[in-house]
Amino acid sequence: MSPLLFLIPIALALGGLGLVAFLWTLRDGQYEDLDGAAERIFLDDDDPQRFHERQQDVSHDNEK
């Protein structure tokens, strides 16, 4: 019985930490652009002007 008194609060604390971390990432916008990284590989980086515009769009999206 005594190990349970030790392990249950630890499990609850770790679960709470995981929940807080998940909510923090939601608030920070980590899950807003899930397909962007997968599609970004298909962009043609040979055109410097287009690459520069795309980088500005990405940095502008990250500021939100």
C-alpha positions as CSV (number, residue, x, y, z in Angstrom):
1,M,0.0,0.0,0.0
2,S,2.8,2.4,0.8
3,P,4.3,2.3,-2.7
4,L,0.9,3.4,-4.1
5,L,1.0,6.4,-1.9
6,F,4.3,7.4,-3.4
7,L,3.6,6.4,-7.1
8,I,0.1,7.9,-7.5
9,P,1.0,11.5,-6.8
10,I,4.1,11.1,-9.1
11,A,1.9,9.8,-11.9
12,L,-0.6,12.6,-11.4
13,A,2.1,15.2,-11.4
14,L,3.7,13.8,-14.6
15,G,0.2,13.7,-16.3
16,G,-0.4,17.3,-15.2
17,L,3.0,18.3,-16.6
18,G,2.2,16.6,-19.9
19,L,-1.2,18.4,-20.1
20,V,0.4,21.7,-19.3
21,A,3.0,21.2,-22.0
22,F,0.3,20.2,-24.6
23,L,-1.8,23.2,-23.8
24,W,1.3,25.4,-24.0
25,T,2.1,24.1,-27.5
26,L,-1.6,24.7,-28.6
27,R,-1.5,28.3,-27.4
28,D,1.9,28.8,-29.1
29,G,0.5,27.7,-32.5
30,Q,2.7,24.6,-33.0
31,Y,-0.1,22.6,-34.7
32,E,-1.4,25.3,-37.1
33,D,0.5,24.4,-40.2
34,L,0.9,20.6,-40.2
35,D,1.1,20.3,-44.0
36,G,3.4,23.2,-44.6
37,A,6.7,21.4,-43.9
38,A,5.6,18.4,-46.1
39,E,4.7,20.7,-49.0
40,R,7.7,23.1,-48.6
41,I,10.0,20.4,-50.0
42,F,8.3,20.8,-53.4
43,L,9.0,24.5,-53.7
44,D,11.6,25.6,-56.2
45,D,14.4,27.4,-54.4
46,D,16.3,28.2,-57.6
47,D,14.3,31.4,-58.0
48,P,15.8,33.8,-55.4
49,Q,13.0,36.3,-55.5
50,R,10.4,33.6,-55.0
51,F,12.4,32.0,-52.2
52,H,12.8,35.4,-50.5
53,E,9.1,36.0,-50.7
54,R,8.3,32.6,-49.3
55,Q,10.7,33.1,-46.4
56,Q,9.0,36.4,-45.5
57,D,5.6,34.7,-45.6
58,V,6.9,32.0,-43.2
59,S,8.5,34.4,-40.8
60,H,5.3,36.6,-40.9
61,D,3.2,33.5,-40.0
62,N,5.6,32.6,-37.1
63,E,5.1,36.1,-35.6
64,K,1.4,35.4,-34.9
